Amino acid sequence: MGAWSVGAMISGGLFSLVAAGGAAAQTTERPPVGGFGSPPNAMIFYVAHGAAGACGQGCSDWIAAEGTVQWDTHKRLIAILDRQAGRKLPLVIQTSGESNLNVATSLGRILRDRGIDTTEAATDVEACAGKSEAECFALKRPGGPLEAKLNLSEPRCDLACVLMLAGGVRRNLAPGTRMILTGMTIRNRLAPNVSNEQRESLTVYFDEQFRVYLREMGVETELLDIVDRNWQSRRATELPPPEWARLHIVTTLPP
């Protein structure tokens, strides 16, 4: 499992919540996508095009979101949405690494405000076949459209994925998806240490902010109770599909 951490606030603050034990980071680092201080593997967004019905009934185009949610990820989401000329393409999420959960909730709010649907899957770009991670990244960075297909061989939705998913107007996950919830911890992106006093006060503050977010998105705040217990026990919880519906994380269950 990966280290526990939390990203910076969307306002540019240094302290943030990071998922503890999130999905494994990518093994091959690609070049940084953002500006100064942006780490490799930061989340990128691009338009993908597939066969008719590739992303659902009547859906052949989607926005792929892949990588680690970082302090500046919201800027790239807004940019790709603004370029769609009013089209509300669904967002297909693939998170990895120690994501900034503060920003993940900001992404969710942007998606809800724009009326976007959400799901989780890997996007396989045809032109990336046989290419290195850096070469594939160079193809994706301009934003597409790129010919692609959805890869549902190992669907997995971690805590950052769940928070982004919650912002969707319609939210669904493919059959066989594993939803893994971990705990959260405080991280300062510019300094290695956070005092115990700061950690305690910030944990209380962020906990309440996350509950506000979940209520706004129509998701039961019991989800955060599970996350809090995971932090205390340093464990992860896998939620089965019936719990996705009971907690209103998804709007439709997989067949």
C-alpha positions, 0 to 999 in steps of 0.5 A: 500500500502507498503512503498516506497523504493529503494534497494542498487546498485549491486556493493554493494553501500548503496543507492538504489531505492525502489518501493513505494507502491509495492505489499504487503509483505508476511504475514509469514516471512521465514528464511533469504536466504542470508548471513549477513544482508539479510532480511527474504523474500528475493527472492529465485530461484528454478527449478519447473517441471510440466505437459506437457505444464504447462508453455507454448507450449512444456514447462514443466520446469521453474525457479521460482523467488519469494520474495523481490528483495534485494541487493544480489539477483543477486548472487542467479540468476546467481547461478541457471542459471549456474546450468542449463547446457545450458538449457534456462528455462523461469523465472516465477516471483512473487515479493513481498514487497519493492524491490530493483529496482537497482538490479531488473534492474541488474537481467533483464540484466542478463536474457537478456544476458542469453537469458531467457524468462520471465512471471509472476505467482505464483508457487505452489509446491506440497510438500509444501501442508500442510506445514509451510512457513519455512518448504516449504522454506527449500524444495525450498532453495536447488534449486529443481527440485520440482513438481509444477504447475502455479497458475494464480488465482491472477496474479499481476506484480508490478514495480520490476516485470516489470523491471525484466520482461523487461529483457526477450527475450520473455515477456508475461503475463497471461490474467487477470494480473494486472500491478500496477506501483508505484513511487520510492524513495531513501533508504539507507539499513544501515541508516534510513535517506537520506538528501534532497540534497542527495535524489535530486542528487541520484534521478536524477542519478538513473532516467537516469540509469533506462532510459538507462536500458529501452532503452537497453531492448527495452521498451519505457521510457514513462514507467518511466515518469508514475513512476515519476508522481506517485512519485510526486502524491503518487499514483499508476497507473494500466496499461491495456494490450494495454499499455503493448504492446504499451510500449513494456513491453511484446512481446505478448499480452494475448489471 
